[in-house]
Amino acid sequence: MQIGELASKTGVSARALRHYEERGLLIPARSSAGYRDYAQEDIVRVAQIKTMIDAGLNTASVKRYLDCARVGDHGTWLELCPDLRAELASISECLDRRQGELYERQQRLHDLASAN
C-alpha cells in the first residue's frame, strides 16, 4: 500500500510517516517507480510507534525500544526491560514536576485575579 493509504488506515499523517522513516522507525519497500510500498504489518508498527510517542517517548527512545512493543487484545503494550522501565520512570518524574509547576502558576494567576 502507498503512503496515503497507510496514513488513512492508521490515522497518522503522511508527513509523520515520512518522519518515522527518516528516523529509521519505519522502513518501507520501494516500488520499481520509487514509491513507498508498505506492508500490512506496517499498520501495527505505526500503531506501536504512535502509542509510544503519545506516551512521551521521543523517536530515539522509540527506536531503541520498539522491539519491546507488543500488541494484544487490549492494544499496544511494552514488555519492560530495566532500561525501558528507568526511562519511563524518568519521563513520569518529569511530567510530575511539570504538573507541579503548572499548578503553582495556576495558583499565582488565581491570586492575581482575586487580589482586589
N, CA, C and O of each residue as an XYZ file, in Angstrom:
464
protein
N       0.850     -1.171      0.000
C       0.000      0.000      0.000
C       0.891      1.228      0.000
O       2.013      1.193      0.506
N       0.393      2.301     -0.563
C       1.155      3.548     -0.634
C       0.939      4.372      0.632
O       0.100      4.040      1.469
N       1.697      5.434      0.755
C       1.714      6.222      1.981
C       0.345      6.809      2.331
O      -0.013      6.863      3.507
N      -0.415      7.242      1.347
C      -1.739      7.808      1.617
C      -2.687      6.786      2.225
O      -3.464      7.103      3.126
N      -2.617      5.569      1.730
C      -3.474      4.507      2.258
C      -3.067      4.144      3.688
O      -3.926      3.942      4.547
N      -1.753      4.062      3.943
C      -1.297      3.770      5.302
C      -1.707      4.899      6.247
O      -2.127      4.645      7.376
N      -1.586      6.124      5.792
C      -1.999      7.265      6.613
C      -3.478      7.162      6.948
O      -3.878      7.387      8.090
N      -4.273      6.829      5.974
C      -5.716      6.708      6.178
C      -6.050      5.574      7.149
O      -6.915      5.735      8.010
N      -5.385      4.451      7.021
C      -5.673      3.286      7.862
C      -5.192      3.455      9.303
O      -5.736      2.837     10.218
N      -4.174      4.292      9.503
C      -3.597      4.426     10.839
C      -3.982      5.731     11.534
O      -3.799      5.869     12.743
N      -4.510      6.678     10.780
C      -4.837      7.979     11.367
C      -3.603      8.828     11.629
O      -3.657      9.790     12.395
N      -2.510      8.479     11.005
C      -1.250      9.216     11.137
C      -0.993      9.904      9.801
O      -1.170      9.302      8.742
N      -0.581     11.150      9.853
C      -0.384     11.900      8.613
C       0.776     11.327      7.791
O       1.687     10.698      8.329
N       0.719     11.556      6.497
C       1.803     11.123      5.610
C       3.109     11.791      6.028
O       4.178     11.188      5.942
N       3.016     13.032      6.479
C       4.209     13.748      6.942
C       4.839     13.020      8.131
O       6.057     12.849      8.181
N       4.005     12.589      9.092
C       4.516     11.851     10.250
C       5.133     10.527      9.810
O       6.166     10.122     10.342
N       4.515      9.849      8.848
C       5.062      8.586      8.357
C       6.436      8.797      7.730
O       7.346      7.992      7.928
N       6.582      9.878      6.976
C       7.897     10.181      6.393
C       8.909     10.479      7.498
O      10.074     10.094      7.397
N       8.467     11.162      8.549
C       9.339     11.452      9.688
C       9.772     10.147     10.360
O      10.946      9.983     10.694
N       8.843      9.229     10.556
C       9.186      7.926     11.132
C      10.231      7.226     10.266
O      11.161      6.601     10.775
N      10.062      7.343      8.963
C      11.024      6.721      8.047
C      12.396      7.379      8.186
O      13.411      6.685      8.241
N      12.433      8.719      8.244
C      13.701      9.443      8.400
C      14.428      9.030      9.667
O      15.659      9.006      9.700
N      13.679      8.705     10.704
C      14.255      8.323     11.997
C      14.567      6.828     12.081
O      15.073      6.355     13.098
N      14.268      6.089     11.020
C      14.574      4.661     10.994
C      13.575      3.799     11.737
O      13.867      2.647     12.056
N      12.395      4.344     12.019
C      11.367      3.587     12.742
C      10.504      2.754     11.814
O       9.951      1.731     12.218
N      10.391      3.186     10.592
C       9.525      2.549      9.603
C      10.322      2.456      8.317
O      10.812      3.469      7.818
N      10.457      1.269      7.779
C      11.288      1.083      6.588
C      10.462      0.407      5.498
O      10.403     -0.821      5.429
N       9.828      1.209      4.650
C       9.007      0.617      3.597
C       9.860      0.091      2.447
O      10.984      0.538      2.221
N       9.295     -0.861      1.740
C       9.910     -1.301      0.488
C       9.667     -0.195     -0.531
O       8.903      0.733     -0.267
N      10.295     -0.281     -1.663
C      10.095      0.698     -2.739
C       9.667     -0.029     -4.007
O      10.187     -1.089     -4.356
N       8.701      0.582     -4.680
C       8.264      0.013     -5.956
C       9.319      0.323     -7.016
O      10.254      1.083     -6.764
N       9.168     -0.258     -8.186
C      10.124     -0.006     -9.271
C      10.111      1.466     -9.683
O      11.088      1.969    -10.237
N       9.001      2.150     -9.411
C       8.900      3.580     -9.725
C       9.407      4.451     -8.568
O       9.410      5.678     -8.670
N       9.830      3.824     -7.484
C      10.375      4.565     -6.357
C       9.363      4.938     -5.284
O       9.713      5.595     -4.304
N       8.113      4.525     -5.460
C       7.093      4.826     -4.453
C       7.267      3.928     -3.232
O       7.692      2.779     -3.343
N       6.933      4.470     -2.077
C       6.947      3.665     -0.860
C       5.873      2.592     -0.983
O       4.764      2.857     -1.448
N       6.212      1.386     -0.564
C       5.273      0.265     -0.619
C       5.227     -0.369      0.769
O       6.111     -1.133      1.154
N       4.172     -0.029      1.506
C       4.037     -0.509      2.875
C       3.332     -1.861      2.913
O       2.446     -2.146      2.107
N       3.747     -2.679      3.864
C       3.139     -3.997      4.075
C       2.024     -3.882      5.115
O       1.930     -2.886      5.833
N       1.206     -4.887      5.183
C       0.113     -4.935      6.163
C       0.660     -4.819      7.595
O       0.020     -4.211      8.452
N       1.829     -5.395      7.852
C       2.439     -5.359      9.179
C       2.797     -3.936      9.607
O       2.904     -3.653     10.801
N       2.983     -3.044      8.634
C       3.334     -1.665      8.960
C       2.190     -0.937      9.662
O       2.429      0.044     10.366
N       0.964     -1.396      9.486
C      -0.170     -0.803     10.199
C       0.024     -0.999     11.703
O      -0.178     -0.069     12.484
N       0.412     -2.198     12.102
C       0.662     -2.495     13.510
C       1.873     -1.707     14.000
O       1.857     -1.151     15.098
N       2.904     -1.661     13.192
C       4.132     -0.947     13.586
C       3.848      0.533     13.817
O       4.335      1.114     14.787
N       3.065      1.142     12.937
C       2.712      2.558     13.104
C       1.912      2.744     14.390
O       2.123      3.721     15.109
N       1.005      1.830     14.689
C       0.228      1.910     15.935
C       1.157      1.838     17.146
O       0.963      2.564     18.121
N       2.153      0.975     17.087
C       3.110      0.858     18.180
C       3.911      2.157     18.335
O       4.083      2.659     19.446
N       4.391      2.687     17.222
C       5.163      3.933     17.247
C       4.316      5.058     17.831
O       4.760      5.788     18.718
N       3.108      5.188     17.331
C       2.218      6.264     17.779
C       1.916      6.137     19.265
O       1.920      7.138     19.981
N       1.657      4.941     19.735
C       1.369      4.718     21.152
C       2.554      5.133     22.012
O       2.375      5.765     23.053
N       3.746      4.787     21.591
C       4.938      5.120     22.360
C       5.192      6.627     22.351
O       5.549      7.198     23.382
N       5.016      7.264     21.216
C       5.200      8.717     21.139
C       4.143      9.426     21.975
O       4.452     10.380     22.689
N       2.905      8.967     21.890
C       1.823      9.573     22.680
C       2.078      9.437     24.182
O       1.597     10.251     24.970
N       2.827      8.417     24.573
C       3.145      8.210     25.989
C       4.322      9.069     26.446
O       4.655      9.077     27.631
N       4.956      9.791     25.521
C       6.031     10.704     25.906
C       7.419     10.301     25.481
O       8.377     11.019     25.767
N       7.563      9.170     24.805
C       8.889      8.770     24.326
C       9.236      9.562     23.067
O       8.378      9.794     22.215
N      10.488      9.970     22.955
C      10.921     10.625     21.717
C      11.286      9.557     20.688
O      11.343      8.371     21.013
N      11.529      9.973     19.462
C      11.766      8.980     18.401
C      13.033      8.168     18.628
O      13.100      7.009     18.219
N      14.043      8.756     19.274
C      15.262      7.989     19.561
C      14.954      6.858     20.539
O      15.446      5.741     20.378
N      14.139      7.151     21.552
C      13.750      6.120     22.521
C      12.854      5.077     21.863
O      12.993      3.880     22.113
N      11.942      5.536     21.029
C      11.069      4.591     20.320
C      11.929      3.624     19.510
O      11.678      2.418     19.505
N      12.931      4.150     18.832
C      13.791      3.292     18.018
C      14.519      2.261     18.890
O      14.644      1.098     18.505
N      14.997      2.691     20.064
C      15.704      1.771     20.966
C      14.797      0.668     21.490
O      15.235     -0.471     21.654
N      13.523      1.003     21.757
C      12.648      0.071     22.458
C      11.492     -0.469     21.618
O      10.618     -1.150     22.154
N      11.464     -0.189     20.344
C      10.347     -0.630     19.511
C      10.197     -2.145     19.508
O       9.087     -2.662     19.389
N      11.300     -2.847     19.636
C      11.223     -4.312     19.678
C      10.567     -4.822     20.966
O      10.217     -5.998     21.057
N      10.398     -3.939     21.964
C       9.718     -4.316     23.216
C       8.206     -4.159     23.104
O       7.468     -4.610     23.979
N       7.739     -3.515     22.022
C       6.303     -3.265     21.850
C       5.603     -4.554     21.438
O       6.081     -5.304     20.588
N       4.461     -4.784     22.064
C       3.634     -5.950     21.777
C       2.214     -5.476     21.517
O       1.813     -4.406     21.975
N       1.470     -6.263     20.792
C       0.067     -5.951     20.523
C      -0.772     -7.112     21.020
O      -0.498     -8.273     20.716
N      -1.796     -6.781     21.785
C      -2.676     -7.809     22.326
C      -4.126     -7.385     22.189
O      -4.450     -6.448     21.460
N      -4.980     -8.081     22.894
C      -6.414     -7.802     22.838
C      -6.759     -6.395     23.292
O      -7.771     -5.832     22.875
N      -5.915     -5.823     24.151
C      -6.199     -4.504     24.708
C      -5.293     -3.424     24.129
O      -5.071     -2.398     24.772
N      -4.773     -3.636     22.939
C      -3.946     -2.629     22.283
C      -2.464     -2.890     22.448
O      -2.034     -4.016     22.698
N      -1.690     -1.823     22.301
C      -0.238     -1.915     22.367
C       0.228     -1.818     23.811
O      -0.294     -1.015     24.585
N       1.201     -2.627     24.171
C       1.819     -2.567     25.483
C       3.306     -2.839     25.317
O       3.741     -3.317     24.269
N       4.081     -2.538     26.342
C       5.528     -2.709     26.276
C       5.985     -3.793     27.237
O       5.586     -3.831     28.401
N       6.827     -4.666     26.722
C       7.488     -5.653     27.572
C       8.684     -4.915     28.181
O       9.634     -4.573     27.477
N       8.628     -4.674     29.484
C       9.597     -3.788     30.113
C      10.907     -4.480     30.456
O      10.938     -5.465     31.193
N      11.982     -3.943     29.904
C      13.317     -4.332     30.314
C      13.775     -3.258     31.318
O      13.142     -2.205     31.394
N      14.828     -3.481     32.074
C      15.247     -2.498     33.086
C      15.523     -1.099     32.512
O      15.154     -0.103     33.133
N      16.154     -1.010     31.360
C      16.449      0.301     30.777
C      15.182      1.044     30.390
O      15.062      2.245     30.633
N      14.249      0.343     29.796
C      12.995      0.978     29.404
C      12.206      1.399     30.636
O      11.629      2.487     30.661
N      12.175      0.557     31.646
C      11.478      0.896     32.884
C      12.064      2.179     33.481
O      11.318      3.044     33.940
N      13.383      2.306     33.476
C      14.041      3.507     34.014
C      13.699      4.740     33.173
O      13.455      5.814     33.722
N      13.681      4.592     31.875
C      13.351      5.724     31.017
C      11.902      6.170     31.217
O      11.629      7.369     31.274
N      10.987      5.231     31.322
C       9.589      5.571     31.564
C       9.421      6.245     32.927
O       8.629      7.179     33.061
N      10.149      5.785     33.926
C      10.089      6.413     35.248
C      10.609      7.839     35.184
O      10.058      8.734     35.826
N      11.663      8.055     34.416
C      12.222      9.398     34.258
C      11.221     10.340     33.587
O      11.068     11.489     34.003
N      10.552      9.856     32.563
C       9.537     10.666     31.880
C       8.402     10.988     32.839
O       7.907     12.115     32.863
N       7.994     10.016     33.620
C       6.910     10.215     34.585
C       7.306     11.252     35.631
O       6.498     12.111     35.982
N       8.532     11.184     36.131
C       9.010     12.163     37.109
C       9.033     13.566     36.515
O       8.666     14.533     37.181
N       9.456     13.673     35.288
C       9.483     14.969     34.597
C       8.064     15.526     34.477
O       7.838     16.713     34.712
N       7.127     14.681     34.118
C       5.732     15.117     33.998
C       5.178     15.554     35.355
O       4.433     16.531     35.436
N       5.539     14.834     36.417
C       5.099     15.222     37.756
C       5.631     16.608     38.123
O       4.897     17.433     38.666
N       6.902     16.860     37.825
C       7.486     18.178     38.097
C       6.764     19.265     37.320
O       6.417     20.312     37.867
N       6.542     19.004     36.037
C       5.866     19.993     35.195
C       4.439     20.248     35.673
O       3.962     21.383     35.646
N       3.763     19.189     36.110
C       2.407     19.341     36.621
C       2.415     20.207     37.877
O       1.537     21.051     38.051
N       3.396     20.007     38.751
C       3.526     20.832     39.945
C       3.782     22.293     39.592
O       3.204     23.191     40.204
N       4.641     22.534     38.615
C       4.919     23.898     38.170
C       3.670     24.555     37.599
O       3.407     25.729     37.858
N       2.908     23.804     36.829
C       1.666     24.350     36.266
C       0.654     24.670     37.360
O      -0.045     25.681     37.291
N       0.582     23.809     38.364
C      -0.338     24.063     39.470
C       0.059     25.354     40.199
O      -0.794     26.181     40.521
N       1.358     25.514     40.453
C       1.833     26.736     41.118
C       1.520     27.970     40.272
O       1.095     28.993     40.809
N       1.721     27.887     38.986
C       1.418     29.007     38.102
C      -0.081     29.321     38.122
O      -0.483     30.485     38.133
N      -0.893     28.272     38.126
C      -2.339     28.459     38.183
C      -2.729     29.159     39.492
O      -3.589     30.039     39.501
N      -2.097     28.765     40.576
C      -2.375     29.409     41.866
C      -1.984     30.886     41.844
O      -2.719     31.730     42.355
N      -0.837     31.196     41.257
C      -0.411     32.606     41.157
C      -1.386     33.422     40.317
O      -1.690     34.567     40.651
N      -1.873     32.840     39.237
C      -2.874     33.523     38.401
C      -4.152     33.756     39.199
O      -4.744     34.834     39.144
N      -4.562     32.745     39.931
C      -5.776     32.863     40.762
C      -5.584     33.971     41.799
O      -6.481     34.786     42.016
N      -4.413     33.998     42.438
C      -4.127     35.029     43.445
C      -4.155     36.422     42.829
O      -4.671     37.361     43.436
N      -3.599     36.560     41.621
C      -3.622     37.858     40.940
C      -5.051     38.289     40.604
O      -5.410     39.456     40.758
N      -5.847     37.346     40.150
C      -7.203     37.659     39.726
C      -8.089     37.997     40.923
O      -9.041     38.765     40.782
N      -7.794     37.442     42.090
C      -8.660     37.682     43.240
C      -8.125     38.767     44.174
O      -8.738     39.040     45.206
N      -7.011     39.380     43.838
C      -6.410     40.422     44.679
C      -7.028     41.784     44.365
O      -6.435     42.582     43.638
N      -8.199     42.050     44.899
C      -8.856     43.355     44.705
C      -8.985     44.064     45.986
O      -9.512     45.176     46.025
